[in-house]
Amino acid sequence: MKQYDVIIIGAGAAGLMCAAEALRRGRSVAILDKANKAGKKILISGGGRCNFTNLFIEPESFISNNPHFCKSALTRYTQWDFIALLESYHFHWTERSLGQLFCDQKSGAVLRVLLDECQQADTILDCEVNQVAFESAYTLQTNQGDFQAQSLVVATGGPSIPKMGATDFGVQIAKQFGLKSLPFQPALVPFTFHQYDIDKYFKDLSGLSLDAVVSCNNASFREALLITHRGLSGPAILQISSYWHKGDHIEVNLLPNLDASEYLLDMQQKRGKAELKTILAEFFPKRLAERLANTLTNQPLANTPLGEINQHNLKAFGGQLNNWIIVPSGTEGLRVAEVCTGGVSTDELSSKTMESSKQPGLYFIGETVDVTGWLGGYNFQWAWSSGWAAGQVV
């Protein structure tokens, strides 16, 4: 049986960060992962460019049953600390919209930094953990032999993108040791709609994109909205999906820079002979302008001159443009979700060390924990910060 100070299950962002910090403190570390290579999700992230953090990391950008839990780790290991680590390797990055930072090289450059930091660890790949037991130390039975350590770190992520081998292994370990978890739910994921709504609103419009504000359950995001053949996607939709629950409606402001009712009534006075679809085509692609004019109220108005539309109806239509309420039937699910909400309950863990309060020496980090960030580098920063926090004490 091989013995170490620390065993980390999961060679992803959080696990590698934790290993690097533990090694820095002189600890002996084994990293076990069932995949055939480390950091697979890092490699595919950001379209292969790895959106590795965000300039505007704030605790308010994270969803958790305890919104205060993430504060300790995020303030002790910040985005600037991770940027400094990358820059010590002469790493170049680019800021895109909304503070998102991407590699100038491919995502593998970030992974190489982490693997370089973990050179002194034993990294064992294609390693299936079959059993975890505890009697004064943690003993792991695997297909590659038995391992033992005083500290066990679970960094196995959530079950999103199962084709990459993602599972809920982390919450299974938590349950084994009597720790509560919240059910994993797909997050940062496109919405699907009932066929009736698809036929009415979206049919033949797949691929059209527009700037919109999307709101749900007191959260709002202004970013691009993309129509798909099954419903809605794009950054605004992915963001709001983390706040949505089955049966909830979403509110879409299709003209966020404009009081649409006021504008249309003004145009009615100035351009009464112009058809509604012509006015809307100044803001939307023509096909979408016509579809909106024909579907957002009870009567098709696309070909009607503004001067012939009842003022009450025109005002109501404008209200719909600024506050279109629709109910998704569901999401595209774990298959395409970038992350999940839920995970090991933060009530069970120390926010300073990520250690279980019930089970000494057992740690949970990264997406396995009930902390989920916004789209745009936030979830990577939680991986770095929570991994760093555990790495100071394991």
Secondary structure, 3 states (H helix, E strand, C coil): CEEEEEEEECCCHHHHHHHHHHHHCCCCEEEECCCCCCCHHHHHHHHHCCEEEECCCCHHHEECCCCCCCHHHHHHCCHHHHHHHHHCCCCCEEECHHHEEEECCCCHHHHHHHHHHCCCCEEECCCCEEEEEECCCEEEEECCEEEEEEEEEECCCCCCCHHHCCCCHHHHHHHHCCCCEEEEEEECCCEECCHHHHHHHHCCCCCCEEEEEEEECCEEEEEEEEECCCEEECHHHHHHHCCCCCCCCEEEECCCCCCHHHHHHHHHHHCCCCEHHHHHCCCCCHHHHHHHHHHCCCCCCCCCEHHHCCHHHHHHHHHHHHCEEECCCEECCCCCCCEEEEEECHHHECCCCCEECCCCCEEECHHHECCEECCCCHHHHHHHHHHHHHHCCC
